[in-house]
Amino acid sequence: MSSVRKIKEQLDGRGKFVKVPPSDSDDSATAADMPDLEGGGEYRAAAWDDGDSPSSALTASAGPAAGQVRYYKVWPGKNRFCCRGRIMTGPWSDLPFNGCAWTTIAIPSFLYFRFAAPVLWEHWGPGYPIFCAYALASTIVSLSLTSCTDPGYIRRQPQQGPEPAAEDGTAPQRNMYGRTPPQQVTIDTSLGRSTFTWCRTCELWRPPKSHHCTDCGQCVLGFDHHCPFVNNCVGVRNHVYFLTFLGSVVWLGSTVMLGTMMAMDRALRHPRPRPPTARSAQALLPAQRP
C-alpha cells in the first residue's frame, strides 16, 4: 500500500496532517498527489483525539528554514509589532482614533493635577487627589494592556477545506444580503457538539464564538468587536482588560469632574487675598497734614 493511500485512509478515520521534511526512502508521494507548502516537505497523517477541533486538525511543524525567521516578520494580518515581536498592536488606520483616546485622557488629567489638585490638597488634605491619581494609573495600565495584548488570533496553518459543491448546474444558495452563507460542520467534542465555520480569507476552521475581523485581517477567538480607540480587537484574551479600562475611564472622569467643581467652588467662595501693591499701600497710609 502506497503512502498516499495510507494518508487518505487515515484522514478518513479522523486524522491530521503533519508536515515533515522530505525523505529519500519514501518517494511515492509526488507533488501532484499532495498540496505544497512553503519550505518543501510533504504531508503525513497522524491520529488526533475526538476532543480536538478542526482548527488543529491540519498543522504544519516548523522546519529548519522557518525557524530562522521570526513569525511576526511574516505575519499575514495588518497588525504592527515592536520590541522584536513582543508587543502587538492594531493596524495603522486606528492611530488617529487611538491618539484621540490618549489625548482625551491626558489633557483633562493634566489640567486637574495642575490647578484643582493643589486647592483640594491644601483645604481637604491629600486623600482626594491621591484617589484620582489611582484612577489615572488604572486607566493608563488597562488601556496599554488592552492595546498591546493578543486578543486571541487564530494562527493560520494549512488545513483541509470543505468539499467542493457538486457541479450540477444549480446556483449556490444566498442569504438576504446576496452573499453565500459560510460552510459549517458540526463535530462532537469533549464540550459537546460544536459547530465550526470555514473562513475563506484565513482558510481555516474557526471554533464557535469566533469571527473574522476585517480591520486586522485575522480570525479572533471569542471575538467581541474591533475598537479603534484601543487600537486592537477585543477577544478572549483581553476582554477583562477592556472592561477594566471602561470602568477606570468612568472612575477617572467622575473624580476629575467632581474635584474640579469642588476646587472652583472653593475659589469662588473664598478667594485668596491679593498681595498689596505700592499704590494700595500708599492709600492705606494716613494723609499727611501740611
C-alpha positions, 0 to 999 in steps of 0.5 A: 500500500502506497503512502498516499493511500495510507494518508487518505485512509487515515484522514478518513478515520479522523486524522491530521496532517503533519508536515515533515521534511522530505525523505529519500526512502519514501518517494511515492508521494509526488507533488501532484498527489499532495498540496505544497507548502512553503519550505518543501516537505510533504504531508503525513497523517497522524491520529488526533483525539475526538476532543480536538477541533478542526482548527488543529486538525491540519498543522504544519511543524516548523522546519529548519528554514522557518525557524530562522525567521521570526513569525511576526516578520511574516505575519499575514494580518495588518497588525504592527509589532515592536520590541522584536515581536513582543508587543502587538498592536492594531493596524495603522488606520486606528492611530488617529482614533487611538491618539484621540483616546490618549489625548482625551485622557491626558489633557483633562488629567493634566489640567486637574493635577495642575490647578484643582489638585493643589486647592483640594490638597491644601483645604481637604488634605491629600486623600482626594487627589491621591484617589484620582491619581489611582484612577489615572494609573488604572486607566493608563495600565488597562488601556496599554494592556488592552492595546498591546495584548493578543486578543486571541488570533487564530494562527493560520496553518494549512488545513483541509477545506470543505468539499467542493459543491457538486457541479450540477448546474444549480446556483449556490444558495444566498442569504438576504444580503446576496452573499453565500452563507459560510460552510459549517460542520458540526463535530462532537467534542469533549464540550459537546457538539460544536459547530465550526465555520470555514473562513475563506480569507484565513482558510481555516476552521474557526471554533464557535464564538469566533469571527473574522475581523476585517480591520486586522485581517485575522480570525479572533477567538471569542471575538467581541468587536474591533475598537479603534480607540484601543487600537486592537480587537477585543477577544478572549484574551483581553476582554477583562482588560477592556472592561477594566479600562471602561470602568477606570475611564468612568472612575477617572472622569467622575473624580476629575469632574467632581474635584474640579467643581469642588476646587472652583467652588472653593475659589469662588467662595473664598478667594485668596487675598491679593498681595498689596501693591505700592499704590494700595499701600500708599492709600492705606497710609494716613494723609499727611497734614501740611 
